[in-house]
Amino acid sequence: MNIRPASPADREAILALVPRLAECGTPAGREQRQVVAVDLQTIAAAIDDASPESAMLAAEEDGVVVGFVHARTVTDYYTQSPIGHVSDLVVAPEAEGKGVGEALVQAAQAWARCRGYRMMQLYVLPGNAGARRLYERMGYRAEWFKYVKPLG
């Protein structure tokens, strides 16, 4: 497996994986169709308009993209310092359980370290037990629980 910066040639393969982001559910009060549409738009923009403030990395096995991670710079609320943020992480079904997700997160962490960031954060849906196990095994810990209430 090779982890490398994604290129415009990877656009189709990466976008084909995006709907997996909503397979484990969606944030409360959000429709799956809406979530997938926004994810497709955001990730396409990250591929098309590369920025030094973000990284789109692809996992490739035998010339086939089997996962990607989109990391970006955000500002930590308490320190007001830039930190890394894993915006999206997706592994193809056929590559699950082979260490692809962990390798992608490690690559995103390396990107953040190279930028001098002292922290990496990410969000995960409460029902995504597999992702939560991976992140906890890698040393991530819950910092907040986000609550929302529609006001209709």
N, C-alpha and C positions, 0 to 999 in steps of 0.2 A: 504494500500500500504506500502511496505517495501523497503527502499533503503539500499543496502548492497554491499560490495565488490563483484565483479563478480568472478566466479570460472571457472576452465576449463570445468565444467559440463554445464556452460551457453554458451559455445562457439557457438554451433549450433544456438541457439535462437538469440544470439546477431548478428551473421553473417547474419542471415535471415533478420534482420532489416536494415543492411547496405545500400542496394540499395535505401532506402528512402532518403538518403543524396542527391541523384542526382535528385529526383523527382521535386524539385522546380527550376530545372535548374542547369547549371554547370558554372564554371568560364569562362569568355570570351575566346574563342579559344580552349576550351577543349571539347573533345568528351565524351559523357555520359559513353560509354563503358570503356574508359580509366580511368575516374574518379572512377567508381565503382570498377574496378580492383585494383587500387591503394588503395582505401579506405578499401577494403576487406583484402588486404595484410597487411596494416598498423594496422588495428584493430585486426586481427588474431595474429599478432606479440605482440601487447599489452596484449592480453589475455594469450598467451603462455609464454611470457617472462616478467612476472611482475617485475617492477622496483620501487624502493623507490621514483624515480623522476616522477612517474605518478600514476594515479588512474583510474581504470576501475570500474565503479559503475553500478549496475543493479537495475532497479525498478521492483519489483515483486508484482503481485497481484494474490491471490489465487493460488500460486505456479507457475505462468506463468510470464516469463520475458516480460514486456510491454514497456521497454525503457532502454536506457543506456546513460551514459556520460563517455567520455574519457577526463580526465584532465591531464595536464603534466606541468612540470617546464620549463620555458623559461627565457631568460635574457632580462630585460627591456633595450631598446636601450639607454635611457637617464640616468638612474641611474646605469646601469650595475649591477643591483640587480636581484636576482631570483624573478619571479612572477608566478602566476598560469595562465594557458591558457586552455580554453575549446576547445579541438581539434575537438570533435564530440559529438553531442547530437541528439538522435533519440528517437521518441516516436511511438509506434505501432498505426496504424490507429484507432483501437478500443479503445485506451486509450486517444486519443486527447481530449482536453477540460476538462480534469479531474484533472489538476494540476500536472501531472507527469513531464512535462518538467521543471516547476518551482522547483519542489522538487529535481530533479536531479541537476539543476544548484545550488541550495542552498547547496546540499551535496558536490558538487565540490568546492564551496566557503569555506565550513567548512574545507575540506581537505587542501585547500591553507592557511587558517588562522592557522590551527594547525601546519603548516610548517613555520609560521612566515612571510608569504608573505603579502605585503601591497597592492597588486593590483591583479586583475583578468582581463584577456583580452579574446577576442574571435573574430572570423571573421564570417560574415554572408553575404550571397549573397544579392545584392540589391533587387532582386525580391522576396525574401522570407519574405513577409510582416508579416506573422504570427509569425515567429521567431523574427523579428525585434520588433514587438509590445511587445512580451514577455520580451525581453532583456531591452527595454526602460522602461517598467513598473517596472522592477527589478532594475533600476538605471543605466544601462549601457548607455553610450553616444558614438557617433561616434568620433573617434580621427583622422582617416585618410580615404581617398578614394584612393584605389589602381588602377592605370591605367596600362594596358599592351598593347603592340603592337607587333604582330608577325613580325619578320624580315625574309622574305622569299627570 
